[in-house]
Amino acid sequence: MKKSNLVLAILILLLLSMLILGFVNESLQSQSRNNVKSLVLEAANTIMSDGESAFLEFREEDSKWFQGETYVFVWRTDGIRVVYPPDLSGEGQNMSSLIDINGKPIGRLFIDIAVGQNGEGWIEYSWPKPGEAIPSTKHTFIKGVSFGNQTYLVGSGLYVEGFEDAFVVPLQFVAIVIEGVIATIGLFLAVSKKRSFGCGVFLTFAIYVFYDLARLVPIEISNSTLYPIFFVATLSILWAVIELYKEERYRSTR
């Protein structure tokens, strides 16, 4: 096998491996977020049907509402915390002025999300894990819900793993630049050089640029949208590989 073909094969394998690993990693993260969101929505429905009697259930350790670092908390929209399973002594406190280590007014933002037009949404901030002093990135889903004359906000969150906390955001910027360059090269090859595989390269990496930008904003992308996007990206890069192989084979036979 020619050295050029060997290098090409290695690059293709590395690229496909990155695509697969990225898809698997994102699917796992998406599933964790979906689990948290489903928990909050179920808790909100429980409050709508049972009112404050649901708060007793939310405080029960090792129940579906409270397991380890995952729990449901409830505030009134005036900022008073009424359910806080990790530390019941913290209930009754006004949390509207709560900020994270970077000064982000998360207490105010929690309330704004709950009473906003959508009545729900995600918020990202820095908060230490239980027993740790160094803050980690935490994603929390908030949902507003009313019972009687009282409006509450229900929330639950999950921590981003330490590796992602330290490296993923910088790597996302690097990835966007690299993906943008590769997409541009693919477009150049397709338009200027009339190389058909360039179209596949362009489409694949344009999709990844869009997706990585959406994550940085962040914009929540559902699985029903995510899976077709990655499927198209996979098909387009496979098509590019096939076209490139055809070109290399044609050259070798001339």
C-alpha positions as CSV (number, residue, x, y, z in Angstrom):
1,M,0.0,0.0,0.0
2,K,1.3,3.5,-0.9
3,K,2.2,5.7,2.0
4,S,-0.3,8.3,0.8
5,N,-3.1,5.7,0.8
6,L,-2.1,4.5,4.3
7,V,-2.1,8.0,5.7
8,L,-5.5,8.6,4.1
9,A,-6.9,5.4,5.6
10,I,-5.6,6.4,9.0
11,L,-7.1,9.9,8.8
12,I,-10.4,8.5,7.7
13,L,-10.5,6.0,10.6
14,L,-9.6,8.8,13.1
15,L,-12.3,11.0,11.6
16,L,-14.9,8.3,11.8
17,S,-13.8,7.5,15.4
18,M,-14.2,11.1,16.4
19,L,-17.6,11.3,14.9
20,I,-18.8,8.1,16.7
21,L,-17.3,9.1,20.0
22,G,-18.7,12.6,19.8
23,F,-22.2,11.2,19.0
24,V,-22.0,8.7,21.9
25,N,-20.8,11.3,24.3
26,E,-23.5,13.8,23.3
27,S,-26.2,11.1,23.5
28,L,-25.2,10.3,27.1
29,Q,-25.2,14.0,28.0
30,S,-28.5,14.5,26.3
31,Q,-30.0,11.5,28.1
32,S,-28.9,12.9,31.5
33,R,-30.4,16.3,30.8
34,N,-33.6,14.6,29.6
35,N,-33.8,12.7,32.8
36,V,-33.4,15.8,34.9
37,K,-36.0,17.7,32.8
38,S,-38.5,14.8,33.1
39,L,-38.0,14.7,36.9
40,V,-38.8,18.4,37.2
41,L,-41.8,18.3,34.9
42,E,-43.2,15.3,36.9
43,A,-42.6,17.2,40.2
44,A,-44.4,20.2,38.7
45,N,-47.4,18.0,37.8
46,T,-47.4,16.5,41.3
47,I,-47.6,20.0,42.8
48,M,-50.5,20.9,40.4
49,S,-52.4,17.9,41.6
50,D,-51.4,17.6,45.3
51,G,-50.3,21.1,46.3
52,E,-48.0,21.5,49.2
53,S,-48.6,17.9,50.4
54,A,-46.2,16.9,47.6
55,F,-43.3,18.6,49.4
56,L,-43.2,15.8,51.9
57,E,-42.5,13.4,49.1
58,F,-39.8,15.6,47.6
59,R,-37.8,15.5,50.9
60,E,-37.8,11.7,51.2
61,E,-34.2,10.4,50.7
62,D,-33.7,7.5,48.3
63,S,-37.0,8.3,46.6
64,K,-37.2,9.1,42.9
65,W,-37.2,12.8,43.9
66,F,-34.0,12.7,46.0
67,Q,-31.1,10.4,45.2
68,G,-27.5,11.5,46.0
69,E,-26.6,14.7,44.2
70,T,-29.9,14.6,42.3
71,Y,-32.9,16.2,44.0
72,V,-35.9,18.4,43.4
73,F,-36.0,21.9,45.1
74,V,-39.0,24.3,45.2
75,W,-39.1,28.0,45.8
76,R,-41.9,30.5,45.8
77,T,-41.5,33.1,43.1
78,D,-40.8,35.7,45.8
79,G,-37.6,33.8,46.4
80,I,-38.5,31.9,49.5
81,R,-37.1,28.4,49.4
82,V,-39.7,25.9,50.6
83,V,-38.2,22.6,49.7
84,Y,-34.5,21.9,49.9
85,P,-33.8,18.1,50.6
86,P,-30.0,18.3,51.1
87,D,-30.4,20.7,54.1
88,L,-33.9,21.2,55.5
89,S,-32.6,24.0,57.7
90,G,-32.1,26.0,54.5
91,E,-35.9,26.1,53.9
92,G,-37.6,29.4,54.6
93,Q,-34.6,31.4,53.4
94,N,-35.0,34.1,50.7
95,M,-32.8,33.0,47.8
96,S,-33.6,35.8,45.3
97,S,-30.2,37.4,45.8
98,L,-28.3,34.1,45.3
99,I,-25.2,34.4,43.0
100,D,-22.6,31.9,41.9
101,I,-18.8,32.3,42.3
102,N,-18.7,34.5,39.1
103,G,-21.4,36.8,40.4
104,K,-24.1,35.4,38.1
105,P,-27.5,36.3,39.7
106,I,-28.9,32.8,39.6
107,G,-31.6,33.4,42.2
108,R,-33.1,36.2,40.1
109,L,-32.6,34.1,36.9
110,F,-34.4,31.1,38.4
111,I,-37.4,33.3,39.1
112,D,-37.3,35.1,35.8
113,I,-37.4,31.7,34.0
114,A,-40.3,30.5,36.1
115,V,-42.5,33.6,35.5
116,G,-41.3,34.2,31.9
117,Q,-43.2,33.6,28.7
118,N,-42.1,30.0,28.4
119,G,-42.3,29.2,32.1
120,E,-39.4,26.8,31.9
121,G,-35.8,26.6,30.8
122,W,-32.2,25.7,31.5
123,I,-29.5,27.8,33.2
124,E,-25.8,27.1,33.5
125,Y,-23.7,28.4,36.4
126,S,-20.7,27.5,38.6
127,W,-21.4,25.7,41.9
128,P,-19.3,23.4,44.1
129,K,-20.3,19.8,44.4
130,P,-21.2,18.6,47.9
131,G,-18.0,18.3,50.0
132,E,-15.9,20.2,47.4
133,A,-14.6,23.8,47.5
134,I,-13.8,24.2,43.8
135,P,-16.9,25.0,41.8
136,S,-18.0,22.9,38.8
137,T,-20.3,23.7,36.0
138,K,-23.9,22.9,36.9
139,H,-26.9,22.8,34.5
140,T,-30.3,23.3,36.2
141,F,-33.8,23.0,34.7
142,I,-36.5,25.3,36.1
143,K,-40.2,25.0,35.7
144,G,-42.9,27.4,37.0
145,V,-46.1,25.9,38.4
146,S,-49.2,27.3,40.2
147,F,-51.4,25.8,42.8
148,G,-54.2,27.9,44.2
149,N,-53.1,31.5,44.6
150,Q,-49.4,30.6,44.9
151,T,-46.8,30.3,42.1
152,Y,-43.7,28.1,42.6
153,L,-40.6,27.3,40.7
154,V,-39.4,23.7,40.7
155,G,-35.8,22.8,39.8
156,S,-33.2,20.1,39.6
157,G,-29.7,20.1,38.2
158,L,-26.7,18.0,37.2
159,Y,-23.0,18.7,37.4
160,V,-20.8,18.6,34.4
161,E,-17.9,16.2,34.9
162,G,-14.6,17.8,35.9
163,F,-12.9,16.9,32.6
164,E,-15.6,18.7,30.6
165,D,-15.6,21.6,33.1
166,A,-11.9,22.2,32.5
167,F,-11.4,21.3,28.8
168,V,-14.6,21.0,26.8
169,V,-15.5,24.7,26.4
170,P,-12.0,25.7,25.2
171,L,-11.9,22.6,23.0
172,Q,-15.3,23.6,21.6
173,F,-13.8,26.9,20.4
174,V,-10.8,25.1,18.9
175,A,-13.1,22.5,17.3
176,I,-15.3,25.2,15.7
177,V,-12.3,26.8,14.2
178,I,-10.9,23.5,12.8
179,E,-14.3,22.4,11.6
180,G,-14.8,25.8,9.9
181,V,-11.5,25.5,8.2
182,I,-12.2,22.0,7.0
183,A,-15.7,23.0,5.8
184,T,-14.2,25.9,3.9
185,I,-11.6,23.6,2.3
186,G,-14.3,21.2,1.3
187,L,-16.3,23.9,-0.3
188,F,-13.3,25.2,-2.2
189,L,-12.5,21.7,-3.5
190,A,-16.1,21.2,-4.5
191,V,-16.6,24.6,-6.3
192,S,-13.1,25.5,-7.6
193,K,-11.5,22.2,-8.1
194,K,-14.7,20.3,-9.1
195,R,-13.9,17.5,-6.6
196,S,-17.2,15.8,-5.7
197,F,-16.0,14.5,-2.3
198,G,-15.6,18.2,-1.2
199,C,-19.4,18.5,-1.0
200,G,-19.5,15.7,1.5
201,V,-16.7,17.2,3.6
202,F,-18.3,20.6,3.5
203,L,-21.8,19.4,4.6
204,T,-20.4,17.2,7.4
205,F,-18.3,19.9,9.0
206,A,-20.8,22.7,8.4
207,I,-23.2,20.6,10.5
208,Y,-20.6,20.2,13.2
209,V,-19.9,24.0,13.2
210,F,-23.6,24.7,13.6
211,Y,-24.0,22.1,16.3
212,D,-21.0,23.3,18.4
213,L,-22.2,26.9,18.1
214,A,-25.6,25.8,19.3
215,R,-24.1,24.2,22.4
216,L,-22.1,27.3,23.3
217,V,-25.1,29.6,23.2
218,P,-26.5,27.2,24.5
219,I,-29.6,26.1,22.5
220,E,-31.4,23.0,23.6
221,I,-31.6,20.5,20.8
222,S,-34.0,17.6,21.2
223,N,-33.1,14.0,20.3
224,S,-35.7,14.1,17.4
225,T,-33.5,16.8,15.9
226,L,-30.1,15.6,17.1
227,Y,-30.2,12.1,15.6
228,P,-31.2,13.1,12.1
229,I,-28.5,15.8,12.1
230,F,-25.8,13.3,13.1
231,F,-27.2,10.8,10.6
232,V,-26.9,13.2,7.8
233,A,-23.3,14.2,8.9
234,T,-22.4,10.5,8.9
235,L,-23.8,9.8,5.5
236,S,-22.2,12.8,4.0
237,I,-18.7,12.0,5.3
238,L,-19.1,8.3,4.1
239,W,-20.1,9.6,0.7
240,A,-17.0,11.8,0.7
241,V,-14.8,8.9,1.6
242,I,-16.3,6.7,-1.2
243,E,-15.9,9.5,-3.8
244,L,-12.3,10.1,-2.6
245,Y,-11.5,6.4,-2.8
246,K,-12.9,6.3,-6.4
247,E,-10.7,9.2,-7.4
248,E,-7.6,7.5,-5.8
249,R,-8.4,4.2,-7.5
250,Y,-8.9,5.9,-10.9
251,R,-5.6,7.6,-10.6
252,S,-3.8,4.4,-9.7
253,T,-5.1,2.7,-12.8
254,R,-4.1,5.4,-15.2
